[in-house]
Structure formats: structure tokens, C-alpha cells
Amino acid sequence: MIQENIANSSPKKSNYRKKNSQIKKIAGILRIILHDYRGQIGSAFIIAMVVCAIFSPWVAPFDPYEQDILNRFASPSLTHLLGTDYLGRDILSRIIYGSRVAAMVSFGSVCFSAIIGVIIGVIGGYKEGRKLDYAIILVFDIVRSFPQLILALALVAVIGPSVRNLILALAFTAFPFYGRLARAETLSVKEEDYVKAAKALGATNIQIIFKHIIPNTLSPVIVTGGMDLATMIMYEASLSFLGLGVRPPTASWGIMLRNGLTYIHASPYMIIWPALTIAIAMIGFSLFAESLRIALNPKERKLHE
Amino acid sequence: MLKYVIKRILWIVPTVLGVLILLFSLTYFLPGDPASVMLGPRATPELIEDLNHRLHLDQPVYTRLGYYILGVLRGDLGESVWSGHKVSSLIVNSLPYTIILAVCSMGLAALVGIFLGVFATIYKESIIDHLVTGISLVGVAVPDFVAACLLLLFFAVHLNLFPVLGAGEAGNIADKIHHLILPVISLAIGWIGYLSRLTRETMLEVLDSDYIRVEKAFGIPAKHIHYKYALKNAVIPIITVIGLGIGKLLGGAVLVEIIFNRPGLGKLVVDAVYARDLPVVQGGILIATLLFVLANLIADISYAYIDPRIQYE
């Protein structure tokens, strides 16, 4: 009975220990990020944007689609804090609702491209030198040959503009970067002793890939993903600016910028606010990515201490 | 060295083939019948059939792919559906604007960026350093088209200092330069930010190395060290980045061209997308991609030339 209890309790304990140490690691990284001024500013921006995105109906003072033609091109006032656009819609509300699209597209495409890229890259790296590896490298190089914006442009032109298609198109243009990264990491990780030991103990390839290799490739992937969050916001705004992203009347910062350009002589505020928002969002995400990079790299940590 | 170059160039062949296949399949999967889309709603069935036959649309997929690839190899990119001009001549006419924009922007960014980076290194940890770091952060984070819109708003519309649209009168260099200034500045801002940071980081890394310490120990003056030895070695990744940057600009100055209405490659492609002008879209993207690949190739080879250790990776 006692022996059964002991036998039953050890696996549970080791899982708990493993999860506990992982949580401690993540908490440690978060602490480093939040102690750095870059991380503080960046996290503040990200949290603000996510809050705006999720709670838009509560944060925004007006309905972003509500037109008030008599009041168009209004300057900032107490009611319309940032003014109104060419249809009389409140600019502040449209910017808040625009953060929804930006957040969805950037988080969605980064997650997608990272997951697909890492899986394919690790498989290629694991089977290094075989035909599969060369084929995978070739696919990466082919997609990487296209300038990202132009490829995304063409893809969206073919499959139609919508948030979901934007995410898919942008993820397609970005996955080779993660793939190359993951593949390079895999090449070095697979020579490590613990991988060889696992193999000797009879672990299958899939087990090795998921338990040992992928967790060790995550660090540079996360850093790249952080920086990509900012870049994807820019691409979403670019594509929407070109009319190939989100469709109007959905609010998107890119569309607002385009409208502002069309009516540049009527009101400067239609340009200024979306431009500032895009810039500030990107600065915030870049700062966060920077502090993430420092937190995840032991060398950098020493440099910046 | 030669082996590396040949290997690198040979690898381009399957890559470009793949690019062609990908481009071809993009247009292949376009919904709807391409011929009637191109001809518009008033096309008669005979016209559609004729266009189908001319464009080889009634043949199986691999035949069409073959025609496409053969055509590209011969330099024939088809004709624009919208204007009837040859796609290759449309592209050749638009390239100079894009190339001038890319080269000028990168040149300005290189001059200012490298200078700022070296400046920040020399006066490390001073207020100048923090200023440059701040500028570079803003530069990197603000996208080129956002900067373009803001510059357009302030300098062209409100202050009326610069022209809003176009590329300037033909033959009038001063006018052309006048039209170039705002677009070049908006593109250069981002790269100035990136290059100044890169220069600063590389310089700091190089200055930390042993041979620099030896020179300091020998008493060589600091400025001499900075400019003659440190900068020369720090320049290596910077040149690579500049090369890659020109390639990227050649392919991607799309938005700035549209905002300032410059008739370059990017504007050509986007206008063709709006007009559903498939041959121009295909040809434009192909050329932009080829230029990008070429720039990458040159950057890779020069990097291998400067730092031979790369070849053995």
C-alpha cells in the first residue's frame, strides 16, 4: 500500500516541479522586462492597445460607423476629442476600433507564421542533408525572394480582402524567416548530448522534436516574433491604405490614413491622428520587442545591466 | 571564393523557377474566367474565345506554365490588357523613377546614418548618444508611408514648400530634384534610424576587440583608431545591410510612390492590381522580385568577399 502510494505520487511531483520551474522562468523574464524602461513603456502600450481592442465598445465614446454629415471635418473639441472625418464619424472612436483590426492581424499572423515556420524548419533541420531538407530550404528561399509587401499585395488581390485573408497572406510572407531561424537552431541542438541520449534511450523522432528541439528553438523565434508584431501592424496599415486590406466602413488605421490623404486640404486631423497612432503603436511594440530580446539573451543582459 | 559564387548563382536557378511557378499559380487561382474578366462585361463570346486561344487559356495547366516560362526567358512578359502596351516596355519606363528613389534614399540614409552612428560611438553615454538612440528608435518605428503622409501634410500642403505630386518636368533636373526631396526623406528616415543603430553597435563591438586594445596601448590617438581601423571593420555588416536595403526599396517603395504619385514600378503594379491587369501585375512583381534577388546575391557575395569565413558555413 505504502509502496503504491510512493509509486503513484512521484510522477505527479515531477510534473509539478517541471511546471513550477517553467513558470518561474517565465516570471523571471517578465521581471527583467518590466524593470527595463523599454519594457515598461512597451508593455504599457501593448496593454493599452489590447484593452482598446477587446473593450472597444466600452472605451470608445461614439459608434465608429455613426455618420454626422453636418459636422464633418470638425476640429478637436470637447465632444469629439480628435475631431471628425469626412463623413462626420468620430476619429477617436474609429482609432480605438482600428486597434481591433491591428491587434488581430498582427497577433494572428505572427502566431500563424511562427508555428508553421518553426514546424517546417525543425523538420528540415532534423533531416539535414536529405532531399526533404533541400526542398524545404528551396521553398523558404522562393518565398523569401519576394518583397514581403508585394507578395502580400498579390495574395490578397487573389484571395480577396478581409481580416482573415490578411492574416493568412501576411503569415505566408513571413513563415520562411521563422523557418530558417528554427532550422539553424535545430542544426545545433540536434548534436547536443541530451538529444543523443534520448535517441539512445529509444525516443521516437517526433518525441525528440517536440520535447527537446522545439523548446530550444523558441528563444530567437520569440524575439523575432516580438519584432514582427510591430512590422505586421505596419503591413496591415499598408495594405488597408492601398484598399487591399480591411474593407470600409470597417475602421482601420490604414484606411483612415488613406481618407486623410484624399481630404488633405479639408482637415489635417484626418491624417495626423492615424499617423501618430500607427507610429506610437509601432514604437511601443518595438520597445517591447527590444526588451524581450535583452531579457532572453544572457549576453545582452550583462551588457545592459 | 569562385566556388562559393558559382554555388550561390546556381542556387538562383531553381529559386527563380519556383518564383515563376508561384507567380503563375497566383494568377491561375484567380477566381472567374480570366479572359472575360480582362475583356470586361461587354465582351462577346467570340472575343472571349479568341482571347482564350491567344492567351493559351484553353490548354492544360502545364502547357500554360511552359508558355509562360518560355515567354519570360525570351523577355516577353505579355501585353497590358488595359493599355495594350508591352508589359516589358511599361516596366522599363517605370524603373528609372524607382531606381533613382531607392538609390538616393539609401545614399542619404547611409551618409547620415553612419555619421550619426560613429558620432554616437565617440561620445558614448553622453547626451548625444541618447539623442541618437532616441532618433533611431523613432526612425525605425515610424513606417515610411506614415512619415510620407506627415511630411506631405506639413511641407507640401501647409507650408507649400514642396510639390505634392509627380516626378517633375522631363529634362529639368532642378525640378526633378525638387520632386525627389520629400519622398527621399520619408524613405530615408527609417533607414537612418536602423543604420545609425547598427553602426553604433558594430563599432562598439569592434572597439572592444583585442587589436584595438593593442593600438590604444601603443598610444595611437583615438580619432585615428576610430576612423581608420574600427570603422573599416565595422563597415562590413553595414554594407551588407545597405545592399539588402536597396533591394528592399526597389521592391517595396510602393506606398511612397503612390502617395507622391511617382510613376515607378510599385505604382505600376498597384494600379494594375486595381485595374485587374494581370500581365502587368505578373510582370511587375517578377521584375521587382528579380531585382530583390539580384541585390541579395550581390550583398551575399560582397560579404563573402570581405569576410571569407562566411563561405564555409
Interface residues (C-beta under 8 A of the other chain):
Chain A: L138 V139 D141 I142 V143 S145 F146 P147 Q148 L149 I150 L151 L153 A154 L155 A157 V158 A230 M234 A237 S238 F241 L242 G243 L244 L257 G260 L261 I264 H265 P268 I271 I272 A275 I278 A279 M282 I283 S286 L287
Chain B: W11 P14 T15 V16 G18 V19 L22 L23 L26 T27 F29 L30 P31 L137 V138 V140 A141 V142 P143 F145 V146 C149 L150 L152 L153 V157 H158 K248 G251 G252 V254 L255 I258 I259 G266 V269 V270 V273 Y274 V281 I285 A288 T289 F292 V293 N296
